[in-house]
Each structure stands twice: as structure tokens, then as C-alpha cells.
């Protein structure tokens, strides 16, 4: 029983022909054997047709390989098989050694690559039949002669080995083609993964810039505007505003350095409570007051979730300062058995319907990456509440 799929020929586009050395080796062996038989008198070899036939066979192989690099089309393959059969008969008739009968094994061998195993076996049976016919015509009662029976059995064994070799060669060729296709797919997937990774990293950097530097630059802008307003009327307020702006600038620089350190090597553990304290202290002042209510044990929460809550708090305070015209912002954070929670509520003018800027979009993306959700509750003159919930990761 032959393996499934062996009824097809070698697929077009194969890089090389399977085992191309078989036919030249057989031609060389037959040439040596026939010449030796003719010289030593072991048999009668007609030199001219014998050598001419082998030369034409070699020429056919060379022309076929140069003309059809991978596989031979059906019509030329049939013509070449017929031509080889005629030349095999001519060589066998002029060979005094009798070894040229081995050339008939090349018929099923070459047919396997062009037409598949069914045609190969059929041609093998035809070759076997031609051998039996030649015995009938040249050796009376050949079936009682040990030499002829032995030659016939050896031919059958050679036929089986030839078809088996062709089968292995075809499977090897198909396996190589599948492997090359898999490598090409892997290269495509690797390129796609690289593109997606680069896009994800660009989005992460954009969120960090917006949530970190954007927050600090907003605070600096507001404080400098305050200093400009009170420049001539309230020197202490101007001095305080400039000090606060300088502190925000230093915090912005520290955020940049922290991001660089994070990219280069692991840093110290992130503490949400301390970071929110600093954030609230920095944001409070002027017309905006900010308060913090923190509860729970943040050690039970994932560090990525804690960093995400901090960035969400930054964005909520920045929006309240920049857009909501709020006077007070309350930040509530807790870590409990369910996960990490954050609420940023202001008393401003509210968020216009269907109006979310890049900051809220980036916040949603950042929270979704750690498996959380964002809810925004707002209304005209009712303030805005940003609610972030990040459940604990479930162990797999």
C-alpha cells in the first residue's frame, strides 16, 4: 500500500530534479559492461549502435534538464519516454553483455516524477513484459534455465527498489517544498509581529507622553499664567506660582528619566499611594483644590494596574484643570479583594456629549491592556466622574 498522495507527480516549481545522478550512473555502467563484453569476447556488442544509443540517451537527459529546470510538462514527458524506450531497445539489442536490460528500470523511475505512481507501476509491468517477450524470442524454454529466471527475479527486485526510490525522492521533494513554504509563512508572521510590536510601542510612548509630560506641562502653563496675572499686584503669589511651576518642570524631567530607566532596566517597585500623594500636592493650588482618599493594601495588586491607575488620575486632574473649569477634584483609590479601583470626580461644567479627546481614549486603551474598564459619568453643570476598575488577574 503506497502512502496517500503519491499518485501525484513532483509539484511544479521544485528547486531541483530528484536524484538526477541515477540515469548517468546506469548509462556509464552499461557502457563499461558492453564494451568489456565486446573486447573480451564474452558477448557480441555492436559498437556503433550501442555507443550511439547511449550517447543519445545522455543527450536527452542534458537537453531535458536545461529546457525544463524543475519538471517536464506532460506532452514533452510522453515524447521523451517514448524516445527513451526506443533507445533502450536499440541499446539492448546491440549489447553483448545483456546488462543493458537494467536501462528499462529508468522508464518507471522517470515516469514517477512526471505522472505519479500509477503510471510508474504500469510502465514497470510493461518493462517486465518486454523482458519476458525477449526471453521467449531468444531463449527457448527460458523458464527452465536458472540464469534467465535469476535475471527475471533480479529485474523484479530492481523494479521494486526503483519505484521505492522514486517514491522516497518525491516525498523528500514535497517535504522540502512544504518546509520552504512554512519558512516563508514564518517570515511573514515575524514581520507582522514586528510591525504590531512597533505600533504597540508607539502607542505606549504616545500615552506616556500625553499622560505624563502633558499633565506637567498643563500645570506649568496654568502656573505661569497665574504668575503673569499677579505680576504687579501680588508678589508672594507670583513667587509661589513660579516655585510650583519649577517643581512641575522637575517632576516632568523626573518622569522622562523614569521612563528611560524603565526601558533600559528594571526600577524600584512603584508605590501608588506615594505617587498619588505627590500628584495631589503638586496639582493643588490656585483656584483648584485636590484631595485624596486612599484605602487598602496595594501590595496585592499588579504593578501594571497600579501604574495605570496613576496615569488615569493624572489624566482626570489634567482634564479638570484644563477643560472643566472645576474648583475641586476628589481622587479616591482603593485596593481590595476584587481589584484596584479609582474615581476622579470634579465639580466642573461637565463633559460635552459624545466628546472625548485623545486623553480619555489613551486612558481607555491603557486600562484595557491590563484587563480593566473605564466609565465616564458627566452632565451639564454636574461635574465629571471618571471610574476605573481593574480586577485582579486570574491565575491560569
Secondary structure, DSSP 8 states (H G I E B T S, - for coil): ---TTTTS---TT-SS-TTTHHHHHHHHHHHHHHHHHHHHTSS---HHHHHHHHHHHHHHHHHHHHH-SS---HHHHHHHHHHHHHHHHHHHHH-SSSGGGGGGHHHHHHHHHHH-HHHHHHHHHHHHHHHHHHHHHHSTTGGG-HHHHHHHHHHHHHHHHHHHHHHHHHHHHHHHHHHHHHHHHHHHHHHHHHHHHHHHHHHHHHHHIIIIIHHHHHHHHHHHHHHHHTTTT-HHHHHHHHHHHHHHHHHHHHHHHHHHHHHHS--S---HHHHHHHHHHHH-BTTBEEEEEEEE-GGGS-HHHHHHHHHHHHHHHHHHHHTS--SEEEEEEEE-SSEEEEEEEE-SS---TT---HHHHHHHHHHHHTT-EEEEEE-TTS-EEEEEEEE-----
